[in-house]
Amino acid sequence: MSFTYSAPVISISTPSRPIVLDTFSPVSLPELVKLVNSVKASSCSLDIIPASLFKNVFQSIGPCVLTLINSSLASGIVPVYFKNAAILPLLKKPQLDPSLWSSYRPISKLPLIAKLLEKVVAKQLMAALDKHGIYDKFQSGFRQFHSTETALLRVSSDILMDNDAGKCSVLLMLDLTSAFDTADHHILIERLKKWVGVSGTALEWFSSYLHHRSFSVAVSDFRSSSTSLTYGVPQGSVLGPLLFFIYLLPLQHIMGSFEDISYHCYADDIQLYISFMPEDLSKLQRLNDCLDLIKRWTAANFLQLNEGKTEVLVCAPDRFLSQIVKALGPLSLYVKSSVRNLGVTFDSSFTLDGHVKSLVRSCFYHSRNVARLSPNLSRSELEIAIHAFISSRLDYCNSLFMCLSKGSLDRLQVVQNAAARLLTKSSKYSHVTPLLSQLHWLPVKFRVDFKILVLTYRAVHGLAPAYIFDLLQPYVPSRSLRSSDLGLLAIKKILRGGLRVIELLPLWPLDCGTLSPKH
C-alpha cells in the first residue's frame, strides 16, 4: 500500500520582483586572494591537500583556482566534488543523551575550494538582497551587525515599554525541528526565482548547487560511504544559512500581516509577541490565528514546529494572570513562569533575577575549575581562560542588564571581583578597585553603560540593525534653543524602571543635524 502526502493549501501572494540577479560577475585574482586569507585553515577530510598547505601555496595555484571558480559562475554548473560534504555530528548540549540522534546537530564540512566558491556567490547574492531591500527587517540570524543581543534588546524594549504604558504582553516562542535538513530543493528554487528575482545562469547555478548533492558521516577516524542528499541545505556551509533565510521569506510575510502582533526571528527560532490592555483579552485570539497559519505554512513547506520547545510567557500583573491564561485557549498549555530565550532567562516581570542567579552560579563553577588549573598556567594563559569562561558570560547580552536592580548588579560585580583576584593572585580580602584599575577592567555597571553607548553609536552610524535605530528619537526642545541643531537624542518619559536603548543618554551629540540612519 502506498501513501501520498497531501500538503495543506495556503494562499500567499507572491511579490512582484524584477530580475535582480541573472549572471554572476567573474571574480578577480586579488579578490580571491583576499577571500583565501579570510578563510580559517581548518582542514576537511575531503580536501585533496590540507587547508594550511593550500593557503601557503595559493600564490602558485591561484590562477588555476580562479579559472575553475569563474568557469562555474559563467556556466551555471557546480562540480560534483564541490557538492560532497562530510557530516560531523556535534552534541547540541553536553548534557544531552548521546545515544539519541535528536541530540546531535549535523555540521557539514566542505572542501576548502568549495567554500571559496560559495563565498564568491554569497557576496553577490547578499549585495542583490541589500540593494533591493529583500532582507526581512526582523530576521537577525546570519546577518552583519545583527546578533542574539540586538534581537533580544528589541523584543525586551518593546515589551517593557508597552508594560510601562499599562499594557499586558504575551510572548510566544517557537522552534523549527531540523529545519535546515528538511528544506525542499524545488521549493527553494521557486523562492529564489519569484521571491528574490534570480534568473538565467545564476538560477541554473543554484539549481546545480542544490541537486545531486551527497554526504558521508565522519566520526573520529571513521567515515561512512557517500549517499545522496535530496532535501535540506548544508548546515555549516557558507550558503546554507542564506538560502534558509530565503526559504523562510513567505513565513515572515505571514507574521507581518498581523498588525497587532510583533515578531522576531533568529535563524529558525521564532518569537511572536502581542501587547494589549487588560480589558481587551479578545486580541489573544489573533495569536492563535497567527500560529494556525504558521503551522499550515510549515506543513506545506516540509517544515515542522517542535511542540516540545513551544513556550509562552505572560508579562502582566499577578491579578490578571489567570484571566490571560484562560483567554489563551490552546496556548495555555505552553505557559511557563520563565523561559530561556536565546541564552537569556526571562520571567514574567522581566527583572532577569533568575538569569542573574543562573549566571552567577555558572561563573563561579567555571571560576573554581580555572582556579584548579591556575598553578599550571602562565599569567597570559590564565587571563585567556578567565575571559573565555567568565568575562564572556558576564558580557553576553549585557545591554539587557540596564533593567537590573542594584542587588543583581552587585552579585555580578562579586563574580568579576573574584576573577580579578584569581588573575592577580590576590587574597579574597584585597581591595578590588586597584586590581580592576591595574587590569583595565571596567566594573560591571560601567561595562553595561559602555555596551549601550556603543550600540547607540553604531545605530546612528548605520552599523546596527534598523530595528535598533528605530528605537532612537531626536531631541526636540519645546522652544528654539542653541541645542536644537546639535542632533541630540531624547529621553523617553517612563513610569517605572525598564530597558531602553537610550535610557542612559541625556545628551548624545550626533555628527549630523538630523537623526537619520546611514545605511
Secondary structure as UniProt FT lines:
FT   HELIX           29..38
FT   TURN            45..46
FT   HELIX           51..56
FT   HELIX           58..75
FT   HELIX           80..83
FT   STRAND          84..91
FT   TURN            94..95
FT   TURN            98..99
FT   HELIX           101..103
FT   STRAND          104..109
FT   HELIX           112..131
FT   TURN            132..133
FT   TURN            137..138
FT   TURN            141..142
FT   TURN            144..145
FT   HELIX           148..164
FT   TURN            165..166
FT   STRAND          168..176
FT   TURN            177..178
FT   HELIX           179..182
FT   HELIX           185..190
FT   HELIX           191..196
FT   HELIX           200..210
FT   TURN            211..212
FT   STRAND          213..219
FT   TURN            220..221
FT   STRAND          222..223
FT   STRAND          227..229
FT   TURN            235..236
FT   HELIX           239..247
FT   HELIX           249..256
FT   TURN            259..260
FT   STRAND          261..266
FT   TURN            267..268
FT   STRAND          269..276
FT   TURN            278..279
FT   HELIX           281..283
FT   HELIX           284..300
FT   TURN            301..302
FT   HELIX           307..309
FT   STRAND          311..315
FT   HELIX           318..327
FT   HELIX           329..334
FT   STRAND          335..336
FT   STRAND          338..341
FT   TURN            342..343
FT   STRAND          344..347
FT   TURN            348..349
FT   HELIX           353..373
FT   HELIX           374..376
FT   HELIX           379..386
FT   HELIX           387..391
FT   HELIX           392..395
FT   TURN            396..397
FT   HELIX           398..403
FT   HELIX           406..424
FT   TURN            428..429
FT   HELIX           432..439
FT   HELIX           444..460
FT   TURN            461..462
FT   HELIX           466..469
FT   TURN            470..471
FT   HELIX           482..485
FT   TURN            501..504
//
